[in-house]
């Protein structure tokens, strides 16, 4: 008799239009209106859009100018990250009432492993319902959730019945669920890879599943093996409560485009100081400094340099960023500058994954 396959119970909770929803909650006059957090009709980039704005095609990372074109009635508000963090902390406290295995991905989403939970509830589906109900009653916001055997499927499922909904993909439903899915809905497959897959006749999970591992590795490199596994529901990454940062960054979008490298230098010095604060707060240092430059035509360029030692000091960050700034000529006026530090001194520990069997 073959050994029984054992499964985890993973919930992915994703707040609905989080930044925009907080603004509408705090200012009732904004409820039901198309809203963009960040940017403006003159400059900047949209950080988040309300569902009313999304109906007009307004999306995060879109320029404020384009967002206003799409939705002339769009209201812009400045982001209040301290407020978002305050709300996020309240939501995480609710999560921890159920499990300590909580892995935040950002302020508005997290994975929870409830295989063994503090409530002794055998149903991950009911736990997700209860968490969403508590978030609404105690915080005043709606959340969506995906429930399945691993993080990958749970993440996809949480987007299935948005907003204010949830979807459970049981162990025996995983492969069928993924086979029917449009390839662009697969988490981790971006626009460029999607187009490449289309060229290879891969439009759905079923198409992806029909390709051999060798074929996928030949055409998609190291990621081929990952694609081969995920479409079969194989994704053994555990929920990591102390998720290790891979990089720390600070950046600034300017009110007016900069053309003078002297002015850019001044801004870089301030950005380096801000980055130092973030690094010191968490006692992090790193070896690779990356300068991010966004031009007036919205194209982005990055330049990196890896040092032989770890740094976190604003002086060394600034000197390295300044060297990268002068590495080659600017191709246009600059609207944003940023400095990030990776190749960090944080240690990532690998653990052996053991699947556990529970009823959903």
C-alpha atoms as a printed R data frame, in Angstrom:
    type eleno elety resid chain resno       x      y       z
1   ATOM     1    CA   UNK     A     1   0.000  0.000   0.000
2   ATOM     2    CA   UNK     A     2   1.506  3.318  -1.079
3   ATOM     3    CA   UNK     A     3   2.132  6.036   1.465
4   ATOM     4    CA   UNK     A     4  -0.680  8.581   1.717
5   ATOM     5    CA   UNK     A     5   0.009 12.016   0.263
6   ATOM     6    CA   UNK     A     6  -0.124 14.663   2.961
7   ATOM     7    CA   UNK     A     7  -1.214 18.259   2.460
8   ATOM     8    CA   UNK     A     8  -0.878 21.605   4.115
9   ATOM     9    CA   UNK     A     9  -3.755 24.033   4.587
10  ATOM    10    CA   UNK     A    10  -2.758 27.479   3.350
11  ATOM    11    CA   UNK     A    11  -4.830 30.670   3.314
12  ATOM    12    CA   UNK     A    12  -3.843 33.719   1.288
13  ATOM    13    CA   UNK     A    13  -5.632 36.841   2.553
14  ATOM    14    CA   UNK     A    14  -5.625 39.868   0.258
15  ATOM    15    CA   UNK     A    15  -7.232 43.164   1.277
16  ATOM    16    CA   UNK     A    16  -9.525 44.691  -1.357
17  ATOM    17    CA   UNK     A    17  -8.046 47.889  -2.894
18  ATOM    18    CA   UNK     A    18  -6.386 48.435   0.484
19  ATOM    19    CA   UNK     A    19  -4.934 51.966   0.291
20  ATOM    20    CA   UNK     A    20  -7.977 53.317  -1.540
21  ATOM    21    CA   UNK     A    21 -10.382 51.517   0.819
22  ATOM    22    CA   UNK     A    22  -8.650 53.026   3.870
23  ATOM    23    CA   UNK     A    23  -9.023 56.499   2.357
24  ATOM    24    CA   UNK     A    24 -12.717 55.907   1.635
25  ATOM    25    CA   UNK     A    25 -13.253 54.554   5.158
26  ATOM    26    CA   UNK     A    26 -11.573 57.557   6.776
27  ATOM    27    CA   UNK     A    27 -13.330 60.058   4.507
28  ATOM    28    CA   UNK     A    28 -16.953 59.029   3.841
29  ATOM    29    CA   UNK     A    29 -17.239 61.721   1.145
30  ATOM    30    CA   UNK     A    30 -14.954 59.579  -1.027
31  ATOM    31    CA   UNK     A    31 -17.103 56.433  -0.780
32  ATOM    32    CA   UNK     A    32 -18.453 55.236  -4.109
33  ATOM    33    CA   UNK     A    33 -16.221 57.637  -6.049
34  ATOM    34    CA   UNK     A    34 -13.321 56.819  -8.412
35  ATOM    35    CA   UNK     A    35 -10.209 57.320  -6.318
36  ATOM    36    CA   UNK     A    36  -6.468 57.071  -6.916
37  ATOM    37    CA   UNK     A    37  -3.911 57.035  -4.128
38  ATOM    38    CA   UNK     A    38  -0.680 58.716  -5.216
39  ATOM    39    CA   UNK     A    39   0.124 60.582  -8.394
40  ATOM    40    CA   UNK     A    40  -1.833 63.529  -9.717
41  ATOM    41    CA   UNK     A    41  -3.281 64.631 -13.013
42  ATOM    42    CA   UNK     A    42   0.019 66.437 -13.645
43  ATOM    43    CA   UNK     A    43   2.700 64.098 -12.268
44  ATOM    44    CA   UNK     A    44   3.425 60.935 -10.361
45  ATOM    45    CA   UNK     A    45   2.305 57.339 -10.494
46  ATOM    46    CA   UNK     A    46  -0.836 55.742  -9.091
47  ATOM    47    CA   UNK     A    47  -0.088 53.561  -6.053
48  ATOM    48    CA   UNK     A    48  -3.612 52.148  -5.756
49  ATOM    49    CA   UNK     A    49  -7.040 52.616  -7.300
50  ATOM    50    CA   UNK     A    50 -10.527 52.084  -5.903
51  ATOM    51    CA   UNK     A    51 -12.815 49.600  -7.639
52  ATOM    52    CA   UNK     A    52 -14.841 52.536  -8.957
53  ATOM    53    CA   UNK     A    53 -11.690 53.806 -10.695
54  ATOM    54    CA   UNK     A    54 -10.687 50.360 -11.941
55  ATOM    55    CA   UNK     A    55 -13.880 50.220 -14.015
56  ATOM    56    CA   UNK     A    56 -12.293 52.964 -16.139
57  ATOM    57    CA   UNK     A    57  -9.033 51.057 -16.530
58  ATOM    58    CA   UNK     A    58  -7.132 52.933 -13.807
59  ATOM    59    CA   UNK     A    59  -4.453 50.647 -12.347
60  ATOM    60    CA   UNK     A    60  -1.523 50.848  -9.949
61  ATOM    61    CA   UNK     A    61   1.796 51.883 -11.561
62  ATOM    62    CA   UNK     A    62  -0.110 53.900 -14.183
63  ATOM    63    CA   UNK     A    63   0.931 57.526 -14.656
64  ATOM    64    CA   UNK     A    64  -1.402 60.079 -13.095
65  ATOM    65    CA   UNK     A    65  -1.812 61.736 -16.481
66  ATOM    66    CA   UNK     A    66  -3.003 58.512 -18.129
67  ATOM    67    CA   UNK     A    67  -5.257 57.700 -15.163
68  ATOM    68    CA   UNK     A    68  -6.959 61.089 -15.500
69  ATOM    69    CA   UNK     A    69  -7.409 60.537 -19.226
70  ATOM    70    CA   UNK     A    70  -9.076 57.204 -18.531
71  ATOM    71    CA   UNK     A    71 -11.289 58.663 -15.809
72  ATOM    72    CA   UNK     A    72 -11.832 62.455 -15.947
73  ATOM    73    CA   UNK     A    73 -13.747 62.352 -12.630
74  ATOM    74    CA   UNK     A    74 -10.827 60.651 -10.849
75  ATOM    75    CA   UNK     A    75  -9.964 62.020  -7.395
76  ATOM    76    CA   UNK     A    76  -6.297 61.909  -6.342
77  ATOM    77    CA   UNK     A    77  -5.269 61.664  -2.672
78  ATOM    78    CA   UNK     A    78  -1.816 61.613  -1.151
79  ATOM    79    CA   UNK     A    79  -0.745 58.280   0.366
80  ATOM    80    CA   UNK     A    80  -0.589 58.013   4.180
81  ATOM    81    CA   UNK     A    81   1.672 55.047   4.764
82  ATOM    82    CA   UNK     A    82   1.734 55.398   8.542
83  ATOM    83    CA   UNK     A    83  -2.042 55.039   8.569
84  ATOM    84    CA   UNK     A    84  -1.905 52.016   6.255
85  ATOM    85    CA   UNK     A    85   0.719 50.426   8.501
86  ATOM    86    CA   UNK     A    86  -1.461 51.063  11.568
87  ATOM    87    CA   UNK     A    87  -4.436 49.313   9.926
88  ATOM    88    CA   UNK     A    88  -2.195 46.502   8.658
89  ATOM    89    CA   UNK     A    89  -0.953 45.821  12.195
90  ATOM    90    CA   UNK     A    90  -4.552 45.469  13.433
91  ATOM    91    CA   UNK     A    91  -5.257 42.943  10.679
92  ATOM    92    CA   UNK     A    92  -2.108 40.946  11.476
93  ATOM    93    CA   UNK     A    93  -3.160 40.709  15.117
94  ATOM    94    CA   UNK     A    94  -6.326 38.999  13.916
95  ATOM    95    CA   UNK     A    95  -4.223 36.564  11.856
96  ATOM    96    CA   UNK     A    96  -2.122 35.695  14.908
97  ATOM    97    CA   UNK     A    97  -5.242 34.749  16.847
98  ATOM    98    CA   UNK     A    98  -5.378 31.718  14.539
99  ATOM    99    CA   UNK     A    99  -1.743 30.837  13.812
100 ATOM   100    CA   UNK     A   100   1.800 32.052  14.349
101 ATOM   101    CA   UNK     A   101   2.696 30.872  10.840
102 ATOM   102    CA   UNK     A   102   1.923 34.204   9.154
103 ATOM   103    CA   UNK     A   103   4.047 35.428   6.243
104 ATOM   104    CA   UNK     A   104   3.254 39.028   5.251
105 ATOM   105    CA   UNK     A   105   3.956 39.827   1.602
106 ATOM   106    CA   UNK     A   106   3.108 43.512   1.986
107 ATOM   107    CA   UNK     A   107   0.873 45.708   4.137
108 ATOM   108    CA   UNK     A   108  -2.243 44.310   2.473
109 ATOM   109    CA   UNK     A   109  -1.641 40.586   1.978
110 ATOM   110    CA   UNK     A   110  -0.260 37.565   3.806
111 ATOM   111    CA   UNK     A   111  -0.068 33.783   3.784
112 ATOM   112    CA   UNK     A   112  -1.325 31.803   6.796
113 ATOM   113    CA   UNK     A   113  -0.597 28.146   7.462
114 ATOM   114    CA   UNK     A   114  -3.575 26.890   9.484
115 ATOM   115    CA   UNK     A   115  -2.805 23.165   9.204
116 ATOM   116    CA   UNK     A   116  -2.504 23.204  12.991
117 ATOM   117    CA   UNK     A   117  -4.242 26.307  14.333
118 ATOM   118    CA   UNK     A   118  -4.934 27.903  17.706
119 ATOM   119    CA   UNK     A   119  -8.698 27.474  17.359
120 ATOM   120    CA   UNK     A   120  -8.522 23.751  16.719
121 ATOM   121    CA   UNK     A   121 -10.737 24.285  13.678
122 ATOM   122    CA   UNK     A   122 -10.300 21.508  11.085
123 ATOM   123    CA   UNK     A   123 -11.713 23.666   8.255
124 ATOM   124    CA   UNK     A   124  -9.430 26.185   6.565
125 ATOM   125    CA   UNK     A   125 -12.450 27.438   4.613
126 ATOM   126    CA   UNK     A   126 -14.348 28.300   7.805
127 ATOM   127    CA   UNK     A   127 -11.248 29.908   9.331
128 ATOM   128    CA   UNK     A   128 -10.897 32.146   6.245
129 ATOM   129    CA   UNK     A   129 -14.580 33.135   6.513
130 ATOM   130    CA   UNK     A   130 -14.174 33.951  10.186
131 ATOM   131    CA   UNK     A   131 -11.005 36.021   9.584
132 ATOM   132    CA   UNK     A   132 -12.686 38.014   6.810
133 ATOM   133    CA   UNK     A   133 -15.738 38.611   9.018
134 ATOM   134    CA   UNK     A   134 -13.558 39.847  11.882
135 ATOM   135    CA   UNK     A   135 -11.576 42.173   9.611
136 ATOM   136    CA   UNK     A   136 -14.832 43.729   8.421
137 ATOM   137    CA   UNK     A   137 -16.322 44.058  11.913
138 ATOM   138    CA   UNK     A   138 -13.181 45.140  13.783
139 ATOM   139    CA   UNK     A   139 -11.382 47.182  11.121
140 ATOM   140    CA   UNK     A   140 -14.140 48.182   8.701
141 ATOM   141    CA   UNK     A   141 -12.597 46.845   5.495
142 ATOM   142    CA   UNK     A   142 -13.288 43.892   3.215
143 ATOM   143    CA   UNK     A   143 -10.802 41.166   2.341
144 ATOM   144    CA   UNK     A   144 -10.677 38.283  -0.105
145 ATOM   145    CA   UNK     A   145  -9.093 34.902   0.507
146 ATOM   146    CA   UNK     A   146  -7.817 31.846  -1.331
147 ATOM   147    CA   UNK     A   147  -7.536 28.481   0.399
148 ATOM   148    CA   UNK     A   148  -5.584 25.502  -0.889
149 ATOM   149    CA   UNK     A   149  -2.750 23.029  -0.364
150 ATOM   150    CA   UNK     A   150   0.099 25.427  -1.122
151 ATOM   151    CA   UNK     A   151   0.963 29.106  -1.391
152 ATOM   152    CA   UNK     A   152   0.913 29.182  -5.189
153 ATOM   153    CA   UNK     A   153  -2.657 27.913  -5.595
154 ATOM   154    CA   UNK     A   154  -3.948 29.889  -2.601
155 ATOM   155    CA   UNK     A   155  -2.546 33.100  -4.099
156 ATOM   156    CA   UNK     A   156  -4.320 32.510  -7.416
157 ATOM   157    CA   UNK     A   157  -7.552 31.493  -5.665
158 ATOM   158    CA   UNK     A   158  -7.697 34.709  -3.590
159 ATOM   159    CA   UNK     A   159  -8.122 36.707  -6.802
160 ATOM   160    CA   UNK     A   160 -10.921 34.470  -8.060
161 ATOM   161    CA   UNK     A   161 -13.927 36.009  -6.258
162 ATOM   162    CA   UNK     A   162 -12.657 39.526  -5.572
163 ATOM   163    CA   UNK     A   163 -13.760 41.775  -4.013
164 ATOM   164    CA   UNK     A   164 -15.025 40.507  -0.653
165 ATOM   165    CA   UNK     A   165 -15.073 36.822  -1.589
166 ATOM   166    CA   UNK     A   166 -13.097 33.637  -1.213
167 ATOM   167    CA   UNK     A   167 -12.393 30.407  -3.042
168 ATOM   168    CA   UNK     A   168 -11.255 27.034  -1.787
169 ATOM   169    CA   UNK     A   169  -9.362 24.674  -4.093
170 ATOM   170    CA   UNK     A   170  -9.427 21.255  -2.441
171 ATOM   171    CA   UNK     A   171  -6.536 18.786  -2.907
172 ATOM   172    CA   UNK     A   172  -8.404 16.708  -5.486
173 ATOM   173    CA   UNK     A   173  -9.405 19.844  -7.441
174 ATOM   174    CA   UNK     A   174  -5.974 21.462  -7.788
175 ATOM   175    CA   UNK     A   175  -4.843 20.028 -11.130
176 ATOM   176    CA   UNK     A   176  -8.231 20.507 -12.801
177 ATOM   177    CA   UNK     A   177  -8.364 24.100 -11.482
178 ATOM   178    CA   UNK     A   178  -4.914 24.882 -12.887
179 ATOM   179    CA   UNK     A   179  -5.542 23.149 -16.232
180 ATOM   180    CA   UNK     A   180  -8.527 25.405 -16.957
181 ATOM   181    CA   UNK     A   181  -6.720 28.583 -15.948
182 ATOM   182    CA   UNK     A   182  -5.525 31.145 -18.502
183 ATOM   183    CA   UNK     A   183  -1.734 31.145 -18.382
184 ATOM   184    CA   UNK     A   184  -1.648 34.888 -17.655
185 ATOM   185    CA   UNK     A   185  -3.480 34.174 -14.377
186 ATOM   186    CA   UNK     A   186  -0.593 32.049 -13.092
187 ATOM   187    CA   UNK     A   187   1.139 33.870 -10.262
188 ATOM   188    CA   UNK     A   188   4.769 34.532 -11.211
189 ATOM   189    CA   UNK     A   189   4.195 34.492 -14.974
190 ATOM   190    CA   UNK     A   190   4.444 38.108 -16.128
191 ATOM   191    CA   UNK     A   191   3.570 39.820 -19.385
192 ATOM   192    CA   UNK     A   192   6.834 39.016 -21.168
193 ATOM   193    CA   UNK     A   193   6.732 35.315 -20.248
194 ATOM   194    CA   UNK     A   194   3.023 35.153 -21.099
195 ATOM   195    CA   UNK     A   195   3.736 36.438 -24.623
196 ATOM   196    CA   UNK     A   196   6.572 33.959 -24.991
197 ATOM   197    CA   UNK     A   197   4.302 31.110 -23.904
198 ATOM   198    CA   UNK     A   198   1.662 32.216 -26.399
199 ATOM   199    CA   UNK     A   199   4.300 31.876 -29.141
200 ATOM   200    CA   UNK     A   200   4.839 28.285 -27.984
201 ATOM   201    CA   UNK     A   201   1.109 27.535 -28.143
202 ATOM   202    CA   UNK     A   202   0.713 27.667 -24.362
203 ATOM   203    CA   UNK     A   203  -2.514 29.522 -23.549
204 ATOM   204    CA   UNK     A   204  -3.885 27.560 -20.590
205 ATOM   205    CA   UNK     A   205  -2.641 25.391 -17.764
206 ATOM   206    CA   UNK     A   206  -3.602 22.356 -19.802
207 ATOM   207    CA   UNK     A   207  -1.339 23.521 -22.644
208 ATOM   208    CA   UNK     A   208   1.498 24.061 -20.171
209 ATOM   209    CA   UNK     A   209   0.966 20.623 -18.685
210 ATOM   210    CA   UNK     A   210   1.277 19.021 -22.128
211 ATOM   211    CA   UNK     A   211   4.905 20.184 -22.426
212 ATOM   212    CA   UNK     A   212   7.706 18.027 -21.102
213 ATOM   213    CA   UNK     A   213  10.096 19.276 -18.451
214 ATOM   214    CA   UNK     A   214  12.927 19.116 -20.997
215 ATOM   215    CA   UNK     A   215  10.958 21.248 -23.461
216 ATOM   216    CA   UNK     A   216  10.184 23.894 -20.845
217 ATOM   217    CA   UNK     A   217  13.784 24.013 -19.597
218 ATOM   218    CA   UNK     A   218  15.038 24.289 -23.173
219 ATOM   219    CA   UNK     A   219  12.816 27.281 -23.948
220 ATOM   220    CA   UNK     A   220  12.433 28.929 -20.524
221 ATOM   221    CA   UNK     A   221  15.726 28.076 -18.837
222 ATOM   222    CA   UNK     A   222  15.819 27.401 -15.106
223 ATOM   223    CA   UNK     A   223  12.211 28.564 -14.744
224 ATOM   224    CA   UNK     A   224  11.101 25.641 -16.945
225 ATOM   225    CA   UNK     A   225  11.274 23.193 -14.054
226 ATOM   226    CA   UNK     A   226   9.256 25.573 -11.878
227 ATOM   227    CA   UNK     A   227   6.518 25.850 -14.534
228 ATOM   228    CA   UNK     A   228   6.489 22.070 -14.952
229 ATOM   229    CA   UNK     A   229   5.862 21.616 -11.222
230 ATOM   230    CA   UNK     A   230   3.379 24.377 -10.481
231 ATOM   231    CA   UNK     A   231   0.911 23.319 -13.175
232 ATOM   232    CA   UNK     A   232   0.837 19.937 -11.418
233 ATOM   233    CA   UNK     A   233   0.159 21.597  -8.077
234 ATOM   234    CA   UNK     A   234   3.687 20.952  -6.813
235 ATOM   235    CA   UNK     A   235   4.940 23.929  -4.793
236 ATOM   236    CA   UNK     A   236   6.575 23.094  -1.484
237 ATOM   237    CA   UNK     A   237   7.546 26.558  -0.249
238 ATOM   238    CA   UNK     A   238   6.552 26.779   3.408
239 ATOM   239    CA   UNK     A   239   4.959 29.796   5.099
240 ATOM   240    CA   UNK     A   240   7.862 31.729   6.614
241 ATOM   241    CA   UNK     A   241   6.865 33.934   9.568
242 ATOM   242    CA   UNK     A   242  10.169 35.801   9.524
243 ATOM   243    CA   UNK     A   243  10.361 36.494   5.821
244 ATOM   244    CA   UNK     A   244  13.822 37.721   4.918
245 ATOM   245    CA   UNK     A   245  14.102 40.910   2.885
246 ATOM   246    CA   UNK     A   246  16.079 40.522  -0.325
247 ATOM   247    CA   UNK     A   247  16.576 44.255  -0.746
248 ATOM   248    CA   UNK     A   248  15.918 47.572   0.987
249 ATOM   249    CA   UNK     A   249  15.226 50.693  -1.058
250 ATOM   250    CA   UNK     A   250  14.340 54.372  -0.941
251 ATOM   251    CA   UNK     A   251  13.266 56.509  -3.885
252 ATOM   252    CA   UNK     A   252  11.687 59.859  -4.698
253 ATOM   253    CA   UNK     A   253   9.573 61.219  -7.561
254 ATOM   254    CA   UNK     A   254  10.284 64.894  -8.216
255 ATOM   255    CA   UNK     A   255   7.731 67.666  -8.671
256 ATOM   256    CA   UNK     A   256   9.697 68.847 -11.703
257 ATOM   257    CA   UNK     A   257  11.961 66.815 -13.970
258 ATOM   258    CA   UNK     A   258  15.667 67.214 -13.255
259 ATOM   259    CA   UNK     A   259  18.181 67.900 -16.015
260 ATOM   260    CA   UNK     A   260  21.174 68.926 -13.927
261 ATOM   261    CA   UNK     A   261  23.332 66.171 -12.461
262 ATOM   262    CA   UNK     A   262  24.284 68.555  -9.620
263 ATOM   263    CA   UNK     A   263  20.629 68.730  -8.537
264 ATOM   264    CA   UNK     A   264  20.381 64.959  -8.896
265 ATOM   265    CA   UNK     A   265  23.398 64.625  -6.624
266 ATOM   266    CA   UNK     A   266  21.655 66.671  -3.922
267 ATOM   267    CA   UNK     A   267  18.553 64.495  -4.122
268 ATOM   268    CA   UNK     A   268  20.635 61.308  -4.037
269 ATOM   269    CA   UNK     A   269  22.274 62.448  -0.807
270 ATOM   270    CA   UNK     A   270  18.830 62.801   0.823
271 ATOM   271    CA   UNK     A   271  17.704 59.425  -0.536
272 ATOM   272    CA   UNK     A   272  20.888 57.801   0.831
273 ATOM   273    CA   UNK     A   273  20.111 59.285   4.266
274 ATOM   274    CA   UNK     A   274  16.578 57.888   4.159
275 ATOM   275    CA   UNK     A   275  17.877 54.471   3.097
276 ATOM   276    CA   UNK     A   276  20.392 54.485   5.961
277 ATOM   277    CA   UNK     A   277  17.509 55.040   8.438
278 ATOM   278    CA   UNK     A   278  15.672 51.991   7.096
279 ATOM   279    CA   UNK     A   279  18.800 49.841   7.197
280 ATOM   280    CA   UNK     A   280  19.721 50.888  10.740
281 ATOM   281    CA   UNK     A   281  16.181 50.211  11.972
282 ATOM   282    CA   UNK     A   282  16.510 46.528  11.077
283 ATOM   283    CA   UNK     A   283  20.294 46.245  11.493
284 ATOM   284    CA   UNK     A   284  20.754 45.326   7.827
285 ATOM   285    CA   UNK     A   285  23.721 45.927   5.541
286 ATOM   286    CA   UNK     A   286  24.505 44.809   2.010
287 ATOM   287    CA   UNK     A   287  27.095 44.690  -0.747
288 ATOM   288    CA   UNK     A   288  25.232 45.567  -3.954
289 ATOM   289    CA   UNK     A   289  24.112 49.161  -4.523
290 ATOM   290    CA   UNK     A   290  21.615 49.795  -7.328
291 ATOM   291    CA   UNK     A   291  20.738 53.209  -8.700
292 ATOM   292    CA   UNK     A   292  17.271 53.477 -10.238
293 ATOM   293    CA   UNK     A   293  16.590 56.233 -12.771
294 ATOM   294    CA   UNK     A   294  13.152 56.895 -14.239
295 ATOM   295    CA   UNK     A   295  13.155 59.316 -17.146
296 ATOM   296    CA   UNK     A   296  10.475 61.778 -18.258
297 ATOM   297    CA   UNK     A   297   9.317 59.299 -20.917
298 ATOM   298    CA   UNK     A   298   8.693 56.776 -18.064
299 ATOM   299    CA   UNK     A   299  11.463 54.420 -19.171
300 ATOM   300    CA   UNK     A   300  13.498 53.050 -16.275
301 ATOM   301    CA   UNK     A   301  17.195 52.305 -16.080
302 ATOM   302    CA   UNK     A   302  19.150 50.600 -13.304
303 ATOM   303    CA   UNK     A   303  22.894 50.600 -12.669
304 ATOM   304    CA   UNK     A   304  24.509 48.409 -10.022
305 ATOM   305    CA   UNK     A   305  27.838 47.960  -8.306
306 ATOM   306    CA   UNK     A   306  28.835 45.169  -5.895
307 ATOM   307    CA   UNK     A   307  31.359 46.085  -3.204
308 ATOM   308    CA   UNK     A   308  33.755 43.645  -1.516
309 ATOM   309    CA   UNK     A   309  32.289 44.491   1.918
310 ATOM   310    CA   UNK     A   310  28.913 45.127   3.589
311 ATOM   311    CA   UNK     A   311  27.737 48.728   3.941
312 ATOM   312    CA   UNK     A   312  24.806 50.609   5.475
313 ATOM   313    CA   UNK     A   313  26.331 54.049   5.980
314 ATOM   314    CA   UNK     A   314  24.694 56.919   4.064
315 ATOM   315    CA   UNK     A   315  28.112 58.290   3.066
316 ATOM   316    CA   UNK     A   316  29.164 55.076   1.335
317 ATOM   317    CA   UNK     A   317  25.700 54.643  -0.183
318 ATOM   318    CA   UNK     A   318  25.831 58.157  -1.586
319 ATOM   319    CA   UNK     A   319  29.378 57.880  -2.936
320 ATOM   320    CA   UNK     A   320  28.553 54.610  -4.720
321 ATOM   321    CA   UNK     A   321  25.256 55.950  -6.090
322 ATOM   322    CA   UNK     A   322  26.997 59.113  -7.305
323 ATOM   323    CA   UNK     A   323  29.609 56.993  -9.090
324 ATOM   324    CA   UNK     A   324  26.785 55.071 -10.805
325 ATOM   325    CA   UNK     A   325  25.082 58.349 -11.728
326 ATOM   326    CA   UNK     A   326  28.162 59.482 -13.636
327 ATOM   327    CA   UNK     A   327  28.799 56.047 -15.125
328 ATOM   328    CA   UNK     A   328  27.152 57.112 -18.377
329 ATOM   329    CA   UNK     A   329  25.286 60.084 -19.775
330 ATOM   330    CA   UNK     A   330  21.626 60.680 -19.003
331 ATOM   331    CA   UNK     A   331  19.403 60.012 -21.993
332 ATOM   332    CA   UNK     A   332  16.646 62.421 -20.911
333 ATOM   333    CA   UNK     A   333  15.414 64.535 -18.003
334 ATOM   334    CA   UNK     A   334  14.813 62.563 -14.814
335 ATOM   335    CA   UNK     A   335  11.529 62.275 -12.867
336 ATOM   336    CA   UNK     A   336  12.572 59.720 -10.219
337 ATOM   337    CA   UNK     A   337  15.742 58.555  -8.497
338 ATOM   338    CA   UNK     A   338  16.098 55.632  -6.123
339 ATOM   339    CA   UNK     A   339  18.806 53.694  -4.308
340 ATOM   340    CA   UNK     A   340  18.433 50.066  -3.256
341 ATOM   341    CA   UNK     A   341  20.766 47.740  -1.408
342 ATOM   342    CA   UNK     A   342  20.714 43.972  -1.851
343 ATOM   343    CA   UNK     A   343  23.074 41.019  -1.430
344 ATOM   344    CA   UNK     A   344  22.211 41.550   2.237
345 ATOM   345    CA   UNK     A   345  23.774 40.148   5.386
346 ATOM   346    CA   UNK     A   346  20.500 38.427   6.303
347 ATOM   347    CA   UNK     A   347  20.721 34.635   6.326
348 ATOM   348    CA   UNK     A   348  18.127 32.546   4.530
349 ATOM   349    CA   UNK     A   349  17.725 29.158   6.172
350 ATOM   350    CA   UNK     A   350  16.450 26.259   4.126
351 ATOM   351    CA   UNK     A   351  14.235 23.720   5.836
352 ATOM   352    CA   UNK     A   352  12.911 20.340   4.805
353 ATOM   353    CA   UNK     A   353   9.218 20.508   3.901
354 ATOM   354    CA   UNK     A   354   6.850 17.927   5.345
355 ATOM   355    CA   UNK     A   355   3.314 17.824   3.964
356 ATOM   356    CA   UNK     A   356   0.510 17.177   6.443
357 ATOM   357    CA   UNK     A   357  -2.881 15.703   5.671
358 ATOM   358    CA   UNK     A   358  -6.075 17.422   6.886
359 ATOM   359    CA   UNK     A   359  -9.646 17.693   5.716
360 ATOM   360    CA   UNK     A   360 -10.550 20.962   4.029
